Amino acid sequence: MLQKKLGRRIADLRRSKKLTQEQLAEKLGYSVEFISLVERGVNAPSVAGLEKFAKALKVEVGDLFVFEEKKR
C-alpha cells in the first residue's frame, strides 16, 4: 500500500515539474523501466534512491511521503 502511494506521489511530482519519465530517468541515472516500476508501485527505491528522487524533483525526502487524503 505504501509503495503504491509513494509511486503515485513520485509520478505526481514528476508531472508537476513537467518532466517525462525519460527525463527523470536521465537525471537519476536509472532506466525508464525502473521509473515506471516505481511509479506503478511495483518496485521501490532504496533510501539512497529516495534522496536522489527528492533532489531531482527539488523536494525534501519527507515530501515524497506527503499523500493526499481521498475525499469521501
C-alpha positions as a LaTeX table, in Angstrom:
\begin{tabular}{lrrr}
\hline
Residue & $x$ (\AA) & $y$ (\AA) & $z$ (\AA) \\
\hline
Met1 & 0.00 & 0.00 & 0.00 \\
Leu2 & 2.73 & 2.49 & 0.98 \\
Gln3 & 4.75 & 1.52 & $-2.08$ \\
Lys4 & 1.81 & 2.33 & $-4.38$ \\
Lys5 & 1.18 & 5.67 & $-2.63$ \\
Leu6 & 4.86 & 6.54 & $-2.92$ \\
Gly7 & 4.83 & 5.68 & $-6.62$ \\
Arg8 & 1.77 & 7.82 & $-7.27$ \\
Arg9 & 3.33 & 10.70 & $-5.33$ \\
Ile10 & 6.57 & 10.49 & $-7.33$ \\
Ala11 & 4.56 & 10.42 & $-10.58$ \\
Asp12 & 2.51 & 13.45 & $-9.48$ \\
Leu13 & 5.63 & 15.39 & $-8.51$ \\
Arg14 & 7.32 & 14.47 & $-11.80$ \\
Arg15 & 4.33 & 15.68 & $-13.79$ \\
Ser16 & 4.10 & 18.90 & $-11.74$ \\
Lys17 & 7.73 & 19.60 & $-12.70$ \\
Lys18 & 6.83 & 18.97 & $-16.37$ \\
Leu19 & 9.27 & 16.06 & $-16.61$ \\
Thr20 & 8.80 & 12.93 & $-18.67$ \\
Gln21 & 9.79 & 9.54 & $-17.30$ \\
Glu22 & 12.69 & 9.64 & $-19.74$ \\
Gln23 & 13.93 & 13.00 & $-18.44$ \\
Leu24 & 13.66 & 11.88 & $-14.81$ \\
Ala25 & 15.44 & 8.62 & $-15.60$ \\
Glu26 & 18.28 & 10.57 & $-17.21$ \\
Lys27 & 18.61 & 12.91 & $-14.20$ \\
Leu28 & 18.72 & 9.95 & $-11.82$ \\
Gly29 & 20.85 & 7.60 & $-13.89$ \\
Tyr30 & 18.07 & 4.98 & $-13.79$ \\
Ser31 & 16.29 & 3.22 & $-16.61$ \\
Val32 & 12.87 & 4.37 & $-17.80$ \\
Glu33 & 11.66 & 0.88 & $-16.91$ \\
Phe34 & 12.72 & 1.36 & $-13.27$ \\
Ile35 & 10.96 & 4.75 & $-13.10$ \\
Ser36 & 7.82 & 3.13 & $-14.48$ \\
Leu37 & 8.01 & 0.29 & $-11.93$ \\
Val38 & 8.42 & 2.78 & $-9.08$ \\
Glu39 & 5.55 & 4.96 & $-10.27$ \\
Arg40 & 3.26 & 1.92 & $-10.54$ \\
Gly41 & 4.22 & 0.77 & $-7.05$ \\
Val42 & 5.76 & $-2.47$ & $-8.29$ \\
Asn43 & 9.23 & $-1.53$ & $-7.09$ \\
Ala44 & 10.55 & 0.99 & $-4.55$ \\
Pro45 & 13.79 & 2.93 & $-4.46$ \\
Ser46 & 16.36 & 2.39 & $-1.71$ \\
Val47 & 16.89 & 5.04 & 0.94 \\
Ala48 & 19.73 & 6.46 & $-1.15$ \\
Gly49 & 17.42 & 6.31 & $-4.15$ \\
Leu50 & 14.78 & 8.30 & $-2.27$ \\
Glu51 & 17.38 & 11.03 & $-1.75$ \\
Lys52 & 18.13 & 11.02 & $-5.48$ \\
Phe53 & 14.43 & 11.25 & $-6.38$ \\
Ala54 & 13.92 & 14.12 & $-3.93$ \\
Lys55 & 16.92 & 16.05 & $-5.25$ \\
Ala56 & 15.89 & 15.55 & $-8.89$ \\
Leu57 & 12.32 & 16.66 & $-8.10$ \\
Lys58 & 13.58 & 19.58 & $-5.96$ \\
Val59 & 11.72 & 18.50 & $-2.82$ \\
Glu60 & 12.71 & 17.21 & 0.60 \\
Val61 & 12.70 & 13.43 & 1.14 \\
Gly62 & 9.80 & 13.81 & 3.57 \\
Asp63 & 7.75 & 15.50 & 0.83 \\
Leu64 & 7.76 & 12.22 & $-1.09$ \\
Phe65 & 5.61 & 10.80 & 1.71 \\
Val66 & 3.00 & 13.56 & 1.83 \\
Phe67 & $-0.07$ & 11.79 & 0.47 \\
Glu68 & $-3.39$ & 13.44 & $-0.25$ \\
Glu69 & $-6.37$ & 12.01 & 1.57 \\
Lys70 & $-9.18$ & 10.85 & $-0.70$ \\
Lys71 & $-12.39$ & 12.79 & $-0.19$ \\
Arg72 & $-15.50$ & 10.76 & 0.53 \\
\hline
\end{tabular}
